[in-house]
């Protein structure tokens, strides 16, 4: 496990700006080294602000979008035009505004029956990453958030997806929300080259503290799995989200 960096900025606006700078730097590095940039996006209001910045100069002009492959870390079981769709949010904020080839946008087809949606997305990952049996995709960057309950992607406390190994994606029943989600599994998160975790607001502070500093109990705080990542991990927090941390942090 590499050291995980905690960067604290004053507010949500500064967080989006810092995330955009890091996103561009990672994209350029991955394209230079690998010839392409594979990124798994996340949903939520904080990533939306990031995507809007990436869709405009100077960030939009700094990335060779023809070499970008876009995926998602998780999705609600809704059609792609639904107001709660992570795909729709990213499309409206970013993808409609930058020249990514259509066949390099790999959404989770969550309008399918959940197990079929998971299997279809796993097949897409296998094809794009040329995976062998049991191999996991090695994303250039996975963007994550953290919920007040400590979940990340759609890995919720106490749910079956936390125990799944050997496959990259799974449908996950979330009893506490009375719903089903499609999510990347823990091994995919921990094998990414880079992870950026974005969190803003005082309501996230207890979960952030547990994820970074509490005794290791990921079945209760799934975001703790990020501690086991083999790649570079940066937690980008605003002051409110970082307010309960006691450990070392850096200024953004």
N, C-alpha and C positions, 0 to 999 in steps of 0.2 A: 504494500500500500504506500503510495506517495503521500507526502504532506498535503493536507487540504488547506487552501488559503481562504481566509475570511476577509472580505473587503466590505467596509461600511461607508456608505455615502449619506448625505444629509436627508434626502427625500426620494420619493418615487420617480420624480423627473430625472434626478441625477442618476438614479439606478438604471433607468432605461438608456441613458446616454452612455454610461459605463459599459453596460451590456452590449450595446451596439458596437462600441469600439473593439471589444473583445471578440465579438462575433466576426467582424470583418478581419481581424488579425488571424483568427483561427482558420477562416475560410481561405484566405490567401496562402497561409502556410500549408494547409492540406492540399490545395490545388497545385502548389509548387512541388510538393513531395510525392503526392499520389496521383496527380492528374485529375482529381475530382474531389468534391466536398460533399459528404453525406451527413445530413443533419436531421435529427428527430425533433420536431417542434412540440411545444406544449400549449395548453389553453390558458385562459385567465386574463385578467385585466392588465397585469404587469407585463406579460409577453406581448399583449396587443400594442402597448406603447413602444416596445422594442421594435416590433414589426413595422410600425408606421415610420419610425426613424430609418430603418433599413430600406424602406421603399422610396426614400428621398435622397437627393444629393446632400452631403458628399458620400454617404455610405453606399448608396445604390450604385454609384459610379466606380466604387473601389473593388467590386467583386465581379468576376467573370461568371455571370449567372448561367451561361451555357454549360458550365461544368458542375453545377449544383444539382444534387438529388435530394428531394425533400420527402421526409417521412413524418410520422407522428408517434409520440410516445404512448398515447392512449386516446380513446375516443368513447363518447357516449353512444348508445345504441339508438341513433336517430339518423334520418336522411341527411344528405350533405347540404341541403338548403335550410335545415332547421336552425332556429336561433341559438340553440345550445351546442351546435356542432363545432368542435375545435377546428375542423377543416374549413368550415365557412368563415370563421373568424380570421384565420390565417390568410385565406384567399382574399377577403375583402381588405384586410390591412396591408398585405404584402404581395401575395402571389399575382394578383391582377395588375400589379404595377411594375413588375420586373420581368425581364425576358428569359424566364426559365422554360425550356422545352416542355410541352405538355406531358410527354411520356416520361419525364423525370420528376413528376409530382405523383407520389405514391400514397394516396390516401387510404385509410382504413374504410372498407366498404361496409360501414356499420348499419346500413339499412337491411343487410342480410340477417338471417337467423344467427345469433351470437357465435355458436360454435363454427358455423360456416364462415362467418366474417373473420374469425381468428385463423382458421385454416387457410383461407384465401390470402390473408395478409402474410402469414408465415411462408406461403409459396412465393409471394412477391419478394420477400426478404431473401429467400433461398436463391431465387433467380438473379436478383440485382447484385448480391454479395457473393454469388457462386459458392454457396455453402455445401459442405459435405454433411453426412449424417451426424447429428449431435453438435455441429459447429454453430457458433453464435456470430451474428453480424458485428463487425468492428466499426461502429460509427465514428466519424470524425468529431462530431459534437452531439451530445444529447442535452437539450434544454429541459429543466425540471423546475417545478414549484414545490411547495410544501403546504399541506392543509393544516388547519388548526388542530386536527386530530393526529397529525404526524404522517399522513399518507403522502406519497409521491407517485407521479404518473397515476395509474388507478390501482396501486398497491395499497389497499386499505388495511388497517389493523384487524388481525384475526381472520382474514379471508384466505381462501384456498390458494390464490395466485402466489402468495408468499412462499409456498413450499414447492412450486413447480420448477423443475429443472429439466434440461435436455431439449426444450423447445423455446423459440424466441418470443412467442406471443400466445396469449391465452384469453379466453373469456373469463370474467371474474364476477361472480355473484357478490353483491355488496348489500347484505341484509340491512345495515344501518341506514341505507339510503333507499331501500326497496327498489333496487335497480340492478342492471348488469352492465359492465363496462368491458371494453377490449383494451388490453394493456400489454406492453412489453414486459418481459419477465426479468427477475433480478439478475440472472447471468448476463443479459444484454446490457443492462445499466452498468454493471461492474467491469465490462470489457471495453467500454468506449474510450477513445483516445482522450477526449475532453468531456467534462460535465460542467455545466453552469447551472447553479441553483439560484433562482430569483425569489426573493421574499420581501414584501413591503407591508408595513402596518403593525400596530401593536398587538392585534389579534393573533399574529403569527409568532410573537415573541416566545411564549412557552414552548411551542413545538420546535422552534429553531434551537432553543436551549437544550431540549431533550435530544434532538437529533445530533447535536455536536458535542454535548458534554455529559449527558446522563449515562448511567451504566447501560451496557449494550443489551438491548431487548427489542430487536427489530420487529417481532411479532406484535409488539405494542406500539412502536414508533417506526414504521417501515422506512422512513427516510434515513434511519441509521445504517441501512444497507450501503448507502453511499460511502460510508467509512471504509468499506472493503474494496472500493474501486481501484483498479490497477493504473488508470490514467491520471491525467491532471484534473483536479477538482477545484473549482472556485465557487464559493458561496458569496453572492452579491446581495447585500442587505441594506435597507435603509436604517436610519438610527432607531426607529420605533421597533422594527423587527429584531434588531440586535440588542435591545435594551436589557435583556435578562442574561446575556452572555457574560462570563467572568474571564474567559481566556483571551489569548492574543488575537489581535485583529489588525488589519491594514486600512489606511485611508484610500478611498477611490481616486 
